[in-house]
Amino acid sequence: MTSFVEKASFAQLCLTLCAFDLTLLGDITWALPMEEQDYYLQEIINRDHYYSFPDPEEEYSPFTEQPREEETEPPLETEEPQRFKLGKKELKMKKANKKDKSTLETPPVKNGNKKGEKNRKSNERTPDGDYERRSTYEESWESCPPLGLETLKITDFQLHASTVKRYGLGAHRARLNIQAGVNENDFYDGAWCAGRNDPYQWIEVDARRLTKFTGVITQGRNSLWLSDWVTSYKVMVSNDSHAWITVKNGSGDMIFEGNSEKEIPVLNELPVPLVARYIRINPRTWYEDGSICMRLEILGCPLPDPNNYYHRRNEMTTTDNLDFKHHNYKEMRQLMKVVNEMCPNITRIYNIGKSHQGLKLYAVEISDNPGEHEVGEPEFRYMAGAHGNEVLGRELLLLLMQFMCQEYLAGNPRIVRLIKDTRIHLLPSINPDGYEKAYEVVAVETRAVIAWMEKNPFVLGGNLQGGELVVAYPYDMVRSTWKTQEHTPTPDDHVFRWLAYSYASTHRLMTDARRRVCHTEDFQKEDGTVNGASWHTVAGSINDFSYLHTNCFELSIYVGCDKYPHESELPEEWENNRESLIVFMEQVHRGIKGMVRDLHGKGIPNAIISVEGVNHDIRTASDGDYWRLLNPGEYVVTAKAEGYTAATKNCAVGYDMGATRCDFTISKTNLARIKEIMEKFGKQPISLSLRRNRQRARQRRQQYRQLSTV
């Protein structure tokens, strides 16, 4: 393997031949890991210097403004929620003078936020003088996704700042929606904060490749106690981090309107896209009673570079032909209908109730006999969308139903077996009102979900959430008074740990020790899992209710750092979670299952199944069938029901997938038989204790009469 010294010598030689500044190499490489050093050497060797002239034959050039096409039709109205608020200064720029020139001497263009004002005339040239290629630039304007500060695609090494107040407020904390720790301590605080409050501070993002930057999203500092945010800023771009060009408003520097409070994200689009490698945000003003603190995301389209191995090996692709987009309520319903029409024999659409605003809560059942519970077949559920701003879980369930339909039709034996042996329910949006307007789930939805849970004999379930990468298992509420964090296990703690690990271990990122934490918590010590109460206490959670009041074991699955990823991120998020979603469903077939019958072979509903040493019982369904999740081992299991004698047997659970059959036949007690006979002939059995009480009452009355006569 080539040593680092040899690589550095080779790089210096190439840099000398290319007339690069050798000091740049030393500044970049020494503080980085070997993998990062290799990348930077390659980048320095291959890129042009900032003062080199672009080749007129190239399709893209650094710092080139990209025009957009004239729109002929207004955009369709959708029910997609508006996630970001536009900056005031950005809105004012829509009225800019047509004669203003940009900083890069290109034809005039206005800020791109209003139909008609954001477009060039059709006869204007692209930067390289090509009329025909103009549409390519224009079509990509609206589609540039976030670079990935929130999703952690942008690493800590790619974030730099002029100064920092302390480590916990360093540039690595300048990620959109990042949360501060409970104590806002020195390691996990809620933003980047400059070491000084003056207009010379900046924070910089290195995209590591030429990127077409189109916009900036900002927030203030996440804090319970402090109010810090930036109210205006400039944007600069560079190709080498030395020579910077400021985005202009005609002949002067453009000032973008920032935040007016610390949590609502504010989106500012650049007046025209700019191609560069580095982008820098320079705060100009800030909240008068606060400090310079920011969280941000950068919108941009990385330009293709097939010769760069570093990027090619990190690109995520999927071979699944699915509908990778965000779906509003109507689109979600339509997609369900399409899946049902493709696979009518294994799917059924139904609703479990209505939301606060009257929207139906639609679910999709996937089973070989949809619409009915098959005796001996366990029922599984996935739910998502409890919080209006957490949409990744919703889209994953819509992708899952498409995938299972397609794979079933293709004859995938794993999916075919899962569908034949399991009744699966997918509820993508518990709170459709919240998706449209970012509300929390309210009482009417909660009652509908509880009724749904009580109606169906669910065995295992997962509710998909966002904003973290971890699987949380119950209990979610601490037992001790005044504590907000305390490890609070259930009697089935070992089973829950396994269930959580089954999802986390098959996820592409949850158990990756090299992965950066989403916000403040490092869950690697428990392999991407956590007891809910030890993380943060939640009263009345769906996990606790499900465990205490139904037979279902429910877990909360946090599927991504970004609650609302860009559409372009959905294929990768699907690849991250696809195997985990399937593996977790398969766990419903772990443990024991069977029937509880009487001597005539009739199933006994509501019979109690107890496992020795585990203080948690389950009950049989209406047909007398049951499923009890257990880890491999030998168990003493007892079945009992009112009016029946209890029966006990040993049941062994193996390591192979598939629940162990453990049936019970129990007989009625003597008293139950007597009651049954007397009821059959229209007579009621007389209680002996009641007979004695009546006899004593008669004796007391006789004694009273005798005393009265005397």
Secondary structure, DSSP 8 states (H G I E B T S, - for coil): ---HHHHHHHHHHHHHHTT--THHHHHHHTTS-HHHHHHHHHHHHHS--TTS---TT-S--TT---------S----------SEE-HHHHHGGG--TT---TT-------SSSTTTS---TT---TTS-STTHHHHHHHHTT--B-STTTT-S-GGGEEES--SSGGGSGGG-BTT----TT--SSS-SSEE-SS-STT--EEEEEEEEEEEEEEEEE----SS----EEEEEEEEESSSSS-EE-EETTEE--EE--SSSSS-EEEEEEEEEEEEEEEEEEEEE-TTS--EEEEEEEEEE---TT-HHHHHH----------S---HHHHHHHHHHHHHH-TTTEEEEEEEE-TTS-EEEEEEESSSTTS--TT--EEEEEE-SBTT--HHHHHHHHHHHHHHHHHHHT-HHHHHHHHH-EEEEE--S-HHHHHH--B--HHHHHHHHHHHHHS-EEEEEEEE-SEEEEEES--S-SSTT-S------TTHHHHHHHHHHHHTTSSSTT-TTS--SSS---GGGTTEEEHHHH---TT-HHHHHHHHSS-EEEEEEEES-SS--GGGHHHHHHHHHHHHHHHHHGGGSSEEEEEE-TTS-B-TT-EEEETTEEEEEE--TTSEEEE---SEEEEEEEE-TTB--EEEEEEE-SSSS-EE--EE--B-HHHHHHHHHHHTT-----HHHHHHHHHHHHHHHHHHHHHH-
